[in-house]
Amino acid sequence: LDDVKNEINYIGTCNHPNVLNYYTSFTVEKELWIVMPLMSAGSLGKLQKAKNKNGIKNEELIASILL
């Protein structure tokens, strides 16, 4: 639990155009909810699988997408 709290605190301090903003987090029973903007296109993993069923193998391409 401490690792999760530290990660949430870290996400809250990030201010970069390539990192989603963190608004708040809370628990509902045993579930942790983290409130961030909705990315309607889906995750990077979902997008790359739509283009290439076997995934992207080129590490330089992956790095350029993530940076």
CORCORKA-V777319 format. One record per pair of residues at least 24 apart in sequence whose C-alpha atoms are under 10 Angstrom apart, sorted by the first residue. I is the first residue (numbers start at 1). J is the second residue. D is the distance in whole Angstrom. If there is no record, write none. Layout:
BEGIN
i->I j->J d->D
i->I j->J d->D
END
This chain:
BEGIN
i->4 j->32 d->10
i->8 j->34 d->8
i->17 j->67 d->10
i->18 j->65 d->10
i->18 j->66 d->8
i->18 j->67 d->7
i->19 j->66 d->10
i->19 j->67 d->10
END
